[in-house]
Structure formats: structure tokens, C-alpha cells
């Protein structure tokens, strides 16, 4: 599954003014002090940071649309999907009014249609507590999101990092993170989840920020990839 496509769409709703997460400067100071690799990476890549954007529902809908297809194809399908909606307004109610055949004609597989409908039902019925997410624990939000068909832990963690800008998320299912730890800490040797956790112990409580710099160390503009 091409999770880099999901991340592109989770992070790329728009590119308005740069909004720096309030903890970013403190996180960088902490990581530079606590970790030898971060001490090298952050000064080199320090002019970049997480950029939140979009709204929760459309962000998750777009991540579902992007599954298993290229970035270009995902953008095309998303545009066709949005064109089905009045004023291209991506809301749960509008999605639930769409005909299955029209969504299929826009390029969505039957499974993705089912996922989008389930996402819409969860939001429309209030099964996800969007208004409470700012005060809820990361794992509680992940539990809500992974109860939706088509959203796995990886997608939920990316949502925490890019949409909610949570500072201490460690996405151990992310291939890019594991590869980056292998390259930066183990000279390219294979890395287990246990190895990654041990490295990340020095990152807390800013694992999201460290993960961001690990991704950027592989490619300044590349997005990570993973399983479900």
C-alpha cells in the first residue's frame, strides 16, 4: 500500500502562511541536547516544520482516496470525487447523498466507496468526538479512528502528527522511519521495532519532531511509507 500518498494528502491540503507548532523550538533544543544524530540533522534541516491544514473529515477522506495508487492518480480521483459534491463541499452529509455508481465512475473502487461511506457515517452520527480531540489522549483518538473501515493505525498516527500536530507520536509501522533510523544510527543495518524504540527513548516527549527530521534526512521533500 502506498502510504506515502496518504501522507502527501494528509499534509498538503493547502500551503497558506507557515504556522509553526508552538512546541517546535523547545523540541529542537531538547533533541539537539539529547541525541547525537539530531544534533547533526536539525541544524542542517532546521528551516522546515510540520504544517497542519484542512479539516478533519476531508483530510481523512482524502487519505482513503489515495490508498494503493500513485500521487498523480490520487489527485485526479480526488478532484473527480469533489466535483460530484455541491460546491465541492466535502462533508459527511454530502458524501452520504452521493450515488455509488457516480463514485465508482469517478475512479473509486467499491471498497473505497464503502470506506468513505463508513467514515461519513461515523462523523455524521457523532461516533468520533472531533470537538474533544484537542484534550483526548493520542491512543484514545487512534482507537476512534481505527474503528472506521479503511483507517489503520499508521493513518491514524499520521493524522495525529500532521492534522493535530501531536508532539510525541512514534509511528513504528512507518517504513521511512525505520529506514531512517537504520541509516542514521546503525550504518544501514536492519533495525527492529525494539531497536527503534530504544533510539526513540531519547526523543521523548518530542518523537513526532524527531520522526519528521528522520524523514527529511532521507529526502527533504519525500513522504514516508508504510503498511495499513
PyMOL commands that set and color helices and strands:
alter all, ss='L'
color gray80, all
select helices_A, chain A and resi 3-11+24-34+36-45+56-65+71-83+86-88+92-96+100-105+110-124+130-132+138-146+153-162+175-185+193-200+207-218
alter helices_A, ss='H'
color red, helices_A
deselect
rebuild
show_as cartoon
